[in-house]
Amino acid sequence: MYIPTNLADELKRYLKQQANKGDLEAQTLLAQIEQAASSPSVVAQQAMNIPASDGIELGC
């Protein structure tokens, strides 16, 4: 998924502000974003291992 750089930077800045205020969810999201940025191949591999939801079929 492509996210414009300026939007990603704004989101990180907001999450850092919230994390500094003690928001645990913001801290978690920020850590996940930083992990994804540092190792995109690991994230892609994890995404491929997510099971499909029941009732959703992908067809050709």
KEKE-3310 file (N, C-alpha, C; in steps of 0.2 Angstrom, whole numbers, plus 5000, padded with zeros to 4 digits):
npx = (5004:5003:5007:5007:5022:5021:5009:5011:5022:5015:5006:5015:5020:5009:5006:5017:5016:5004:5009:5019:5010:5006:4998:4994:4990:4994:5008:5010:5005:5014:5027:5024:5023:5036:5043:5038:5043:5057:5059:5052:5051:5049:5036:5028:5029:5023:5010:5006:5004:4992:4976:4962:4947:4931:4918:4923:4928:4940:4941:4944)
npy = (4994:5011:5026:5043:5052:5064:5063:5052:5056:5066:5059:5051:5061:5066:5054:5053:5064:5060:5048:5053:5059:5049:5039:5023:5016:5024:5023:5010:5009:5018:5011:5000:5006:5011:4999:4993:5001:4999:4986:4981:4969:4959:4963:4961:4947:4943:4948:4940:4928:4930:4923:4921:4929:4922:4919:4928:4928:4926:4927:4923)
npz = (5000:4996:5004:5004:5007:5015:5021:5029:5037:5044:5051:5059:5067:5074:5081:5089:5097:5104:5110:5119:5128:5135:5129:5126:5115:5104:5106:5103:5089:5083:5085:5077:5065:5063:5064:5052:5042:5044:5041:5028:5021:5030:5035:5024:5022:5034:5031:5021:5028:5034:5038:5027:5028:5034:5022:5013:4997:4985:4968:4951)
capx = (5000:5007:5005:5011:5027:5019:5004:5015:5026:5010:5003:5020:5021:5003:5007:5023:5013:5000:5013:5022:5005:5005:4993:4998:4988:4998:5014:5010:5005:5021:5032:5023:5025:5043:5045:5037:5048:5064:5059:5046:5050:5046:5029:5025:5029:5017:5003:5004:5002:4986:4971:4957:4941:4926:4913:4926:4931:4944:4940:4946)
capy = (5000:5017:5031:5049:5054:5070:5060:5047:5061:5070:5053:5049:5067:5065:5048:5054:5068:5056:5044:5057:5061:5042:5035:5017:5014:5028:5020:5003:5010:5021:5006:4996:5009:5011:4992:4992:5005:4997:4979:4980:4962:4955:4965:4958:4940:4942:4949:4934:4923:4931:4919:4925:4929:4918:4923:4932:4924:4930:4923:4926)
capz = (5000:4995:5008:5002:5012:5019:5026:5034:5042:5048:5056:5064:5071:5078:5085:5094:5102:5108:5114:5124:5133:5138:5125:5124:5108:5099:5106:5099:5082:5081:5085:5072:5059:5063:5062:5045:5038:5044:5038:5024:5018:5036:5035:5018:5024:5039:5028:5017:5032:5038:5035:5024:5033:5031:5018:5008:4992:4979:4962:4944)
cpx = (5004:5003:5009:5015:5024:5013:5007:5019:5021:5007:5008:5021:5015:5004:5012:5020:5008:5004:5016:5017:5003:5000:4996:4996:4993:5005:5015:5010:5011:5026:5030:5025:5033:5046:5044:5041:5055:5064:5053:5045:5047:5038:5025:5024:5023:5011:5001:5002:4995:4980:4965:4951:4935:4921:4916:4930:4934:4943:4943:4940)
cpy = (5006:5022:5037:5050:5059:5067:5056:5051:5064:5065:5052:5055:5067:5060:5049:5059:5065:5052:5047:5059:5054:5038:5029:5014:5017:5025:5014:5005:5013:5016:5001:4999:5009:5004:4991:4995:5002:4990:4978:4973:4958:4956:4961:4951:4939:4943:4943:4928:4924:4927:4923:4924:4925:4922:4927:4928:4928:4925:4927:4926)
cpz = (5000:4999:5006:5008:5017:5024:5031:5039:5047:5054:5061:5069:5076:5083:5091:5099:5107:5113:5120:5129:5136:5135:5123:5117:5103:5100:5102:5092:5079:5081:5079:5065:5058:5061:5054:5040:5038:5041:5034:5022:5024:5036:5030:5019:5029:5036:5024:5021:5036:5034:5032:5029:5029:5027:5013:5003:4986:4973:4956:4939)
residu = (MET:TYR:ILE:PRO:THR:ASN:LEU:ALA:ASP:GLU:LEU:LYS:ARG:TYR:LEU:LYS:GLN:GLN:ALA:ASN:LYS:GLY:ASP:LEU:GLU:ALA:GLN:THR:LEU:LEU:ALA:GLN:ILE:GLU:GLN:ALA:ALA:SER:SER:PRO:SER:VAL:VAL:ALA:GLN:GLN:ALA:MET:ASN:ILE:PRO:ALA:SER:ASP:GLY:ILE:GLU:LEU:GLY:CYS)
# end
